[in-house]
Amino acid sequence: QVQLVESGGGLVQAGGSLRLSCAASGLTFSTYAMRWFRQAPGKERELVAAISSGGTTNYADSVKGRFTISRDSAKNMVYLQMNSLKPEDTAVYYCAASYSRTYWGQGTQVTVSS
């Protein structure tokens, strides 16, 4: 079955960096668009960054210039490099894989202290 496993979350001070990883298995990774979402307490889940099967990237305005999404199809991995973190980036971050349907990971907590 399809599995998406996120890692790399944690506690960081404002201005710091984290790199999230998502390991995908059970799917033809190269055909899937991959996305990172986040959900803060009391808020709706929001799209943070996306990368198509061909490598085209898109970002939420709130993270442009600070976050970078990338993928390694040889390793079935997708990454989210997060720099210049702000307290408002605090959320649970989810990896998602989309083709004919969308699969979700279990999420990883990112906490940015001021």
C-alpha positions as CSV (number, residue, x, y, z in Angstrom):
1,Q,0.0,0.0,0.0
2,V,1.0,3.6,-0.4
3,Q,2.9,5.1,2.5
4,L,4.2,8.6,3.0
5,V,6.4,9.2,6.0
6,E,7.5,12.7,7.0
7,S,10.5,13.5,9.2
8,G,12.6,16.4,10.2
9,G,10.2,18.5,12.2
10,G,11.1,19.9,15.6
11,L,11.6,23.1,17.6
12,V,13.6,25.9,16.2
13,Q,14.1,29.6,17.0
14,A,12.8,32.3,14.7
15,G,15.2,32.9,11.9
16,G,16.4,29.3,12.0
17,S,16.1,26.5,9.4
18,L,14.6,23.0,9.2
19,R,14.6,20.5,6.4
20,L,11.5,18.2,6.1
21,S,11.7,14.9,4.3
22,C,9.0,12.7,3.0
23,A,9.7,9.1,2.1
24,A,7.2,7.6,-0.4
25,S,6.6,3.9,-1.1
26,G,4.0,1.8,-2.8
27,L,3.5,4.1,-5.7
28,T,5.1,5.1,-9.0
29,F,6.7,8.1,-7.5
30,S,7.9,9.8,-10.7
31,T,4.3,10.2,-11.9
32,Y,3.0,11.9,-8.8
33,A,2.8,15.6,-8.0
34,M,4.1,16.1,-4.5
35,R,2.9,18.8,-2.1
36,W,3.5,20.0,1.4
37,F,0.6,21.3,3.4
38,R,0.5,22.6,6.9
39,Q,-2.2,23.0,9.5
40,A,-1.9,25.3,12.6
41,P,-4.1,24.9,15.6
42,G,-7.6,26.2,14.9
43,K,-6.8,26.9,11.2
44,E,-7.6,25.1,8.0
45,R,-5.0,23.0,6.2
46,E,-3.2,25.1,3.7
47,L,-0.9,24.4,0.7
48,V,2.7,25.4,1.3
49,A,4.5,24.2,-1.7
50,A,4.1,21.9,-4.7
51,I,6.3,20.2,-7.2
52,S,5.0,18.5,-10.3
53,S,6.2,15.2,-11.8
54,G,8.2,17.3,-14.2
55,G,9.8,19.5,-11.5
56,T,7.7,22.6,-11.8
57,T,7.4,24.3,-8.4
58,N,4.8,26.5,-6.8
59,Y,4.7,28.2,-3.4
60,A,2.3,30.0,-1.1
61,D,2.9,33.7,-1.0
62,S,3.7,33.5,2.7
63,V,6.7,31.2,2.1
64,K,8.1,32.4,-1.2
65,G,11.8,33.2,-1.0
66,R,12.1,31.2,2.3
67,F,11.0,27.7,1.5
68,T,12.2,25.4,-1.3
69,I,10.6,22.1,-2.4
70,S,12.6,19.5,-4.2
71,R,12.3,15.8,-5.1
72,D,14.6,12.9,-5.7
73,S,12.9,10.4,-7.9
74,A,15.8,7.9,-7.5
75,K,15.1,7.8,-3.8
76,N,11.3,8.4,-3.8
77,M,11.9,11.4,-1.6
78,V,10.5,14.9,-1.4
79,Y,12.0,17.7,0.7
80,L,11.0,21.0,2.1
81,Q,13.9,23.3,3.0
82,M,12.6,26.0,5.3
83,N,14.8,29.0,6.0
84,S,14.2,32.2,7.9
85,L,11.5,30.5,9.9
86,K,8.9,32.6,11.7
87,P,6.6,31.8,14.6
88,E,3.6,31.9,12.2
89,D,5.2,28.9,10.4
90,T,4.4,26.8,13.4
91,A,2.1,24.0,12.3
92,V,1.9,20.3,11.6
93,Y,3.3,19.8,8.1
94,Y,1.9,17.1,5.8
95,C,3.3,15.5,2.7
96,A,0.8,14.6,0.0
97,A,1.1,12.7,-3.3
98,S,-1.4,13.3,-6.1
99,Y,-2.2,11.5,-9.3
100,S,-5.6,9.9,-9.7
101,R,-6.1,10.4,-6.0
102,T,-4.3,12.0,-3.1
103,Y,-2.4,10.2,-0.4
104,W,-1.4,11.8,2.8
105,G,1.4,11.3,5.4
106,Q,0.8,11.4,9.1
107,G,2.4,14.8,9.6
108,T,5.4,16.2,11.4
109,Q,5.3,19.0,14.0
110,V,7.2,22.2,13.3
111,T,7.4,24.7,16.2
112,V,9.1,28.1,15.8
113,S,9.8,30.0,19.0
114,S,10.0,33.8,19.0
